[in-house]
Amino acid sequence: MLNKQTPFLRRALLLALLCCGFLLAPPSHAASSHDFHFEVSRGDVFYKFFFKTGLPGKLLKKLMTADDRAQRLAHISPGDKFRIILDNNHGLKKIIFQPLNANPLLITYSKDTFRFFSINIQPTKPLTSSTIIITKSLNYDGKNAGIESSVIDLMITNFSWEMDFSRDLYKNDKFVLFWNGEKTPSAIIYIGARKTLALFAYTDKTGRKKYYDITGKTLNDTFNFAPLKYSRISSGFQKMRLHPLLNTWRSHRGTDFVAPSGRPVYAPAKGVVKHVASLRGYGNVIYLNHGNKLTTVYAHLSKFAHGLKSTKKIRKGQLIGYVGSTGMSTGPHLHYEIRINGIHQDVEKIKLPKKLSVPTSALGSFKSKAKLLLSQLGIKQLNNLN
Ligand SMILES: [Zn+2]
């Protein structure tokens, strides 16, 4: 049965395959026996075609375990086509799998390594864009520009790792959003008076769409487990415990790391200083914000790192203070808390977001698409190089 798209798909397939041939095969005088063409009939299996070319079973095994995408070769249907191309020594050079109703797959083999290239020939919708110009706030001006609140949340969640929306945003700063027909943008670019930040969507093989900077990394950070070298955990996260000094039942909403007084404490991830204070219970305490949802707290410090003050940007691993026993404390230790949207989490159990990267195999095309968008906006320099 043919659907309406078939003629288009055929033409596109042909075009894609011509491109592959053009890019990957230098003009050669290879004998025709080195270029095998197959079409799948009912009941056919891929290995039948593979063995017809005279290639060994060991290589087939290697191919099938080289990449998840090799599994596509185990699910072939009548009408699908294969080309298996060998070099002059009868070694495998490449396989072009051209299914009837899906995107083609190109597999190359050289230096004992298989490389897989999925060729995307789906017609992509033309890019459209929307611009938010800041007059009051991102929420206010975004709404006026017709941007859904879920998209605004997404922008804040991502950009908050690099900017503070309550402080870094100025009148006439711009956000440009690019769309390719999906509910969430394909790129979000902030053009401010002082800096430019750009994020580009990438959807991985499992369908997960995330935003990455031009180097292919998400703006969020991966946390170190502990912010210091510690001897042991003396008290974990507990709903209720007998407070050692007050002798009353209290919950312990952090983790106590035992370490000698003066032991350096380092930021477990990049962030911004929210508070530096001396409080009765916490003693000398630092609050760090990481993005717009995560806060970490460091209490009972003997002293703070030099020059530490609120709104200061902190790198991962940067010294922030020293272990002490200030406030209500029975001995030198670091009381450490992680809060998400203000809610205390168990440091030893909480799964925190990790910094993600665009896979190496997709990085080249990701970067060229990103650069193309930036050049369309006349942007030459970005500040969010992690
Ligand atoms: Zn504690």
Boltz pocket constraint, residues with backbone or C-beta under 6 A from the ligand:
constraints:
  - pocket:
      binder: B
      contacts: [[A, 235], [A, 252], [A, 254], [A, 255], [A, 256], [A, 334], [A, 335], [A, 336]]
      max_distance: 6.0
